[in-house]
Amino acid sequence: MEERIVVDPRVLRGKAVIKGTRIPVY
């Protein structure tokens, strides 16, 4: 399991990025 946090695309629209999470979705 890699360090990937599955978050809704609406949340990582800016919330996940602000939290400082590593998401393979840029």
Backbone atoms as SQL, in Angstrom:
CREATE TABLE atoms (id INTEGER PRIMARY KEY, chain TEXT, resi INTEGER, resn TEXT, atom TEXT, x REAL, y REAL, z REAL);
INSERT INTO atoms VALUES
  (1, 'A', 1, 'MET', 'N', 0.861, -1.211, 0.000),
  (2, 'A', 1, 'MET', 'CA', 0.000, 0.000, 0.000),
  (3, 'A', 1, 'MET', 'C', 0.890, 1.252, 0.000),
  (4, 'A', 2, 'GLU', 'N', 0.734, 2.062, -0.986),
  (5, 'A', 2, 'GLU', 'CA', 1.536, 3.286, -1.032),
  (6, 'A', 2, 'GLU', 'C', 0.862, 4.390, -0.225),
  (7, 'A', 3, 'GLU', 'N', 1.603, 5.439, 0.012),
  (8, 'A', 3, 'GLU', 'CA', 1.005, 6.542, 0.793),
  (9, 'A', 3, 'GLU', 'C', 0.061, 7.331, -0.090),
  (10, 'A', 4, 'ARG', 'N', -1.145, 6.827, -0.206),
  (11, 'A', 4, 'ARG', 'CA', -2.134, 7.532, -1.052),
  (12, 'A', 4, 'ARG', 'C', -3.403, 7.733, -0.258),
  (13, 'A', 5, 'ILE', 'N', -3.835, 8.932, -0.150),
  (14, 'A', 5, 'ILE', 'CA', -5.075, 9.210, 0.597),
  (15, 'A', 5, 'ILE', 'C', -6.220, 9.392, -0.394),
  (16, 'A', 6, 'VAL', 'N', -7.182, 8.507, -0.325),
  (17, 'A', 6, 'VAL', 'CA', -8.306, 8.597, -1.261),
  (18, 'A', 6, 'VAL', 'C', -9.324, 9.616, -0.755),
  (19, 'A', 7, 'VAL', 'N', -9.362, 10.748, -1.410),
  (20, 'A', 7, 'VAL', 'CA', -10.306, 11.796, -1.005),
  (21, 'A', 7, 'VAL', 'C', -11.148, 12.202, -2.205),
  (22, 'A', 8, 'ASP', 'N', -12.366, 12.592, -1.935),
  (23, 'A', 8, 'ASP', 'CA', -13.240, 13.005, -3.047),
  (24, 'A', 8, 'ASP', 'C', -12.562, 14.097, -3.878),
  (25, 'A', 9, 'PRO', 'N', -12.713, 14.070, -5.184),
  (26, 'A', 9, 'PRO', 'CA', -12.100, 15.068, -6.078),
  (27, 'A', 9, 'PRO', 'C', -12.569, 16.468, -5.740),
  (28, 'A', 10, 'ARG', 'N', -13.714, 16.577, -5.072),
  (29, 'A', 10, 'ARG', 'CA', -14.190, 17.928, -4.700),
  (30, 'A', 10, 'ARG', 'C', -13.445, 18.409, -3.471),
  (31, 'A', 11, 'VAL', 'N', -13.001, 17.466, -2.644),
  (32, 'A', 11, 'VAL', 'CA', -12.289, 17.882, -1.423),
  (33, 'A', 11, 'VAL', 'C', -10.849, 18.252, -1.760),
  (34, 'A', 12, 'LEU', 'N', -10.189, 17.428, -2.601),
  (35, 'A', 12, 'LEU', 'CA', -8.796, 17.747, -2.920),
  (36, 'A', 12, 'LEU', 'C', -8.733, 18.824, -3.977),
  (37, 'A', 13, 'ARG', 'N', -9.843, 19.524, -4.152),
  (38, 'A', 13, 'ARG', 'CA', -9.821, 20.678, -5.084),
  (39, 'A', 13, 'ARG', 'C', -9.015, 21.791, -4.428),
  (40, 'A', 14, 'GLY', 'N', -8.749, 21.649, -3.127),
  (41, 'A', 14, 'GLY', 'CA', -7.976, 22.694, -2.436),
  (42, 'A', 14, 'GLY', 'C', -7.852, 22.352, -0.961),
  (43, 'A', 15, 'LYS', 'N', -8.816, 21.609, -0.426),
  (44, 'A', 15, 'LYS', 'CA', -8.754, 21.286, 1.020),
  (45, 'A', 15, 'LYS', 'C', -7.616, 20.307, 1.279),
  (46, 'A', 16, 'ALA', 'N', -7.515, 19.269, 0.470),
  (47, 'A', 16, 'ALA', 'CA', -6.468, 18.269, 0.681),
  (48, 'A', 16, 'ALA', 'C', -5.095, 18.906, 0.454),
  (49, 'A', 17, 'VAL', 'N', -5.033, 19.824, -0.493),
  (50, 'A', 17, 'VAL', 'CA', -3.752, 20.477, -0.779),
  (51, 'A', 17, 'VAL', 'C', -3.373, 21.389, 0.374),
  (52, 'A', 18, 'ILE', 'N', -4.362, 22.037, 0.982),
  (53, 'A', 18, 'ILE', 'CA', -4.095, 22.934, 2.109),
  (54, 'A', 18, 'ILE', 'C', -3.653, 22.120, 3.324),
  (55, 'A', 19, 'LYS', 'N', -4.246, 20.936, 3.472),
  (56, 'A', 19, 'LYS', 'CA', -3.868, 20.091, 4.625),
  (57, 'A', 19, 'LYS', 'C', -2.442, 19.586, 4.461),
  (58, 'A', 20, 'GLY', 'N', -1.944, 19.554, 3.242),
  (59, 'A', 20, 'GLY', 'CA', -0.567, 19.095, 3.022),
  (60, 'A', 20, 'GLY', 'C', -0.521, 17.588, 2.837),
  (61, 'A', 21, 'THR', 'N', -1.547, 17.053, 2.196),
  (62, 'A', 21, 'THR', 'CA', -1.567, 15.599, 1.990),
  (63, 'A', 21, 'THR', 'C', -0.928, 15.259, 0.645),
  (64, 'A', 22, 'ARG', 'N', -0.367, 14.075, 0.551),
  (65, 'A', 22, 'ARG', 'CA', 0.259, 13.693, -0.721),
  (66, 'A', 22, 'ARG', 'C', -0.771, 12.999, -1.596),
  (67, 'A', 23, 'ILE', 'N', -1.249, 13.673, -2.595),
  (68, 'A', 23, 'ILE', 'CA', -2.254, 13.071, -3.480),
  (69, 'A', 23, 'ILE', 'C', -1.716, 13.031, -4.914),
  (70, 'A', 24, 'PRO', 'N', -1.746, 11.870, -5.529),
  (71, 'A', 24, 'PRO', 'CA', -1.255, 11.718, -6.905),
  (72, 'A', 24, 'PRO', 'C', -2.190, 12.368, -7.916),
  (73, 'A', 25, 'VAL', 'N', -2.940, 13.365, -7.482),
  (74, 'A', 25, 'VAL', 'CA', -3.875, 14.030, -8.404),
  (75, 'A', 25, 'VAL', 'C', -3.553, 15.510, -8.427),
  (76, 'A', 26, 'TYR', 'N', -2.919, 15.952, -9.484),
  (77, 'A', 26, 'TYR', 'CA', -2.563, 17.374, -9.530),
  (78, 'A', 26, 'TYR', 'C', -3.479, 18.078, -10.506);
